[in-house]
Amino acid sequence: MRKLKDYFADWTKFELGLLITGLSISILSSIIFHGNAIDTLYTSSYLITALLMAKGKVECYLVGFVSVFFYGIVLGLILILCYFTPLFFLERKPRASYSFKCFVVPL
C-alpha cells in the first residue's frame, strides 16, 4: 500500500479523478453493452497508457505493449468478421463459369 501511495504522490486530484472516472466508465459501458473481457482490458489499458504517457512515466511502455496486444486481438476479430467473412461469400462462384485461357500481354 505504501508503494501505491508513493507512486501516485505526484499526481494531481484531476489526474486521479480522470483515471478513476475513465476506468469506471469503461467497465460500466462494458457491463451495460454486454462487452467481453478483452474489450474491457483493451480500453482500460489504453486509458492507463495515455495517462502514463502524459505524466512522462517509463511504465507507459509496458502497459502500452499490453494494450497493443489486446488491440491486435480486437482488430483481428473485427477484420475477420467485417472483411474476410464477406469476401468468402462474395468470391464463391461456380468454377464452371471460369474459362482457362492463357492471357498474353503484348509488349
C-alpha positions in Angstrom: 0.0 0.0 0.0 2.9 2.3 0.7 4.3 1.8 -2.8 1.0 2.7 -4.3 0.8 5.9 -2.3 4.3 6.8 -3.3 3.6 6.1 -6.9 0.6 8.4 -7.0 2.2 11.1 -4.8 2.9 13.5 -7.7 -0.5 13.1 -9.4 -3.0 15.9 -9.1 -6.6 15.3 -8.0 -7.7 16.0 -11.6 -5.5 13.2 -12.9 -6.6 10.8 -10.3 -10.2 11.7 -11.0 -9.7 11.2 -14.7 -8.1 7.8 -14.1 -10.9 6.6 -11.8 -13.7 8.1 -13.9 -12.3 6.7 -17.2 -11.8 3.2 -15.7 -15.3 3.2 -14.2 -16.9 4.4 -17.4 -15.1 1.7 -19.5 -16.1 -1.0 -17.0 -19.7 0.2 -16.8 -20.1 0.5 -20.5 -18.8 -3.0 -20.9 -21.3 -4.3 -18.5 -24.2 -2.3 -20.0 -23.5 -3.2 -23.6 -22.5 -6.8 -22.8 -18.9 -6.4 -23.9 -16.4 -9.1 -23.4 -13.3 -9.1 -21.1 -10.8 -8.4 -23.9 -12.5 -5.2 -25.0 -12.6 -4.0 -21.4 -9.0 -4.9 -20.8 -8.0 -3.1 -24.0 -10.0 0.1 -23.1 -8.6 0.2 -19.6 -5.0 -0.5 -20.6 -5.2 2.1 -23.4 -6.5 4.7 -20.9 -3.8 3.9 -18.4 -1.2 4.1 -21.2 -2.4 7.5 -22.3 -2.3 8.9 -18.7 1.1 7.4 -18.0 2.5 8.9 -21.3 1.1 12.3 -20.3 2.8 12.1 -16.9 6.1 11.0 -18.6 6.3 7.7 -16.7 8.5 4.9 -18.1 5.9 2.3 -17.2 3.8 3.5 -20.1 5.8 1.3 -22.4 5.0 -1.9 -20.6 1.3 -1.0 -20.3 1.3 0.1 -23.9 2.7 -3.2 -25.0 -0.1 -5.0 -23.2 -2.6 -2.6 -24.8 -1.2 -3.3 -28.3 -1.5 -7.0 -27.7 -5.2 -6.6 -26.8 -5.7 -4.3 -29.8 -4.3 -7.0 -32.1 -6.9 -9.4 -30.7 -9.8 -7.0 -31.1 -8.7 -5.8 -34.5 -8.2 -9.4 -35.7 -11.7 -10.3 -34.7 -13.1 -7.2 -36.4 -11.1 -7.9 -39.6 -12.3 -11.5 -39.7 -15.9 -10.5 -39.2 -16.1 -7.4 -41.3 -13.6 -8.1 -44.1 -12.7 -11.7 -44.7 -16.1 -13.3 -44.0 -18.0 -11.2 -46.6 -15.2 -11.8 -49.1 -15.6 -15.5 -48.6 -19.3 -15.4 -49.6 -18.7 -12.9 -52.4 -16.0 -15.0 -54.0 -17.9 -18.3 -54.0 -18.8 -18.6 -57.7 -19.2 -21.8 -59.6 -15.9 -22.8 -61.1 -17.5 -23.9 -64.4 -18.1 -20.3 -65.4 -14.4 -19.6 -65.5 -12.5 -20.1 -68.7 -9.0 -21.3 -68.5 -7.4 -19.2 -71.3 -3.8 -18.0 -71.3 -3.6 -14.3 -71.5 -0.6 -12.8 -73.2 0.2 -9.2 -72.7 1.6 -7.6 -75.9 4.8 -5.8 -75.4 
